[in-house]
Amino acid sequence: MRLILYSKPGCHLCEGLQEKLEQIQNLSFELEIRDITTREDWFLAYQYEVPVLYLSNRRGTEGKTNVIEEHLPRPSPRASVQQLEQMLRKYLSK
């Protein structure tokens, strides 16, 4: 499982969420940070929304592998690492 965090430099909400995600130890996931200033399509899509979090999941059917990205709700900036972990556990278990 991979979590994708759309972020931009200087965004304190983005930095705070990234720090909390990196502190989670009881869940197994890869964290990918995507800087929206590096691609115009990301910037146009997320410039007013960052941080944006997606769950990327590979699913195979009949010899084909599809990557499905599910938009996750934005956690509160006040959420603790434990609260963030609980929220993610709900989505990782689907």
N, C-alpha and C positions, 0 to 999 in steps of 0.2 A: 504494500500500500504506500502511496505517496501523497503527501499534502503539498499543495502549491499555494504559496503566499504571494499575491500580487502586491507590490510595495513600491515606494519611491524614496529617494534620498531625502533626509530631513523630516520624514514623517514620524512623529513621536508615537503615534498609535501603532504604526507598522513595526517600529523598533520594539515597542513593549510587547506586542503579540509574538514577534519572533523570539524574543528572549524567553517568554513563557513556554512557547512550543519546544524550545531547545532544552528546557528544564524537565520536560515530561520523561519519566524513566520507565513507567509501567506499561507503555504501549509501544508497539514496534511499527515505525513508519519512517519513511525518508522525507525530509523537508527540502523542497525546492523553492528558492526565492527568485521571483521574476520581477525585475526592475522595469516598471512600466515606461520609464523614460527611454528605454532602449529600442522600443518598437512602437510605431505610430498607432497600430491597431489596438495594442494594449492600453496606450495612453488615452486614446479616444474612448475606449470602453470603461476605463476605471479611474480616470483623473479625479473625479469627485467622490469616488467610492472607497478608496484604499483605507485600510487594508481589506483585501478580498481573499477569502480562503476557499480552495477547492480540494475535493478528495478525488484523486486519480486512481482508477481501478482498472486492471486488465482483466477482461473476461473473454474466455475462449469458447467458441461454438463452432462445431463442424469444421475443425481445422483452421478456423480464422480467429485471430486475436483482435479484439476491439478494445480501445482505450476509452473509458467512459469517465468524464469529469463531472462531478456533482458539486454544485455551488452550495457551500455551507453557510448557515447564518453567522453573522458577525458576532463574535462574543463581546460581552461588555469589557471595556478597558479596565474595569474594576474587578473582573473575574480573577480569582486566584488560579494558580497552576493546577490545583486539585479540581476546581470547578471546570476549567478548560479540558482537563483530562476526562472528566465525566461526560462532558458534551461530545467529545471526540469518540469516546468509547461507544456511544450510541450509534454513531454513523459508521464506525469501523466494523461493527458487528453485523451490519446489514448484508 
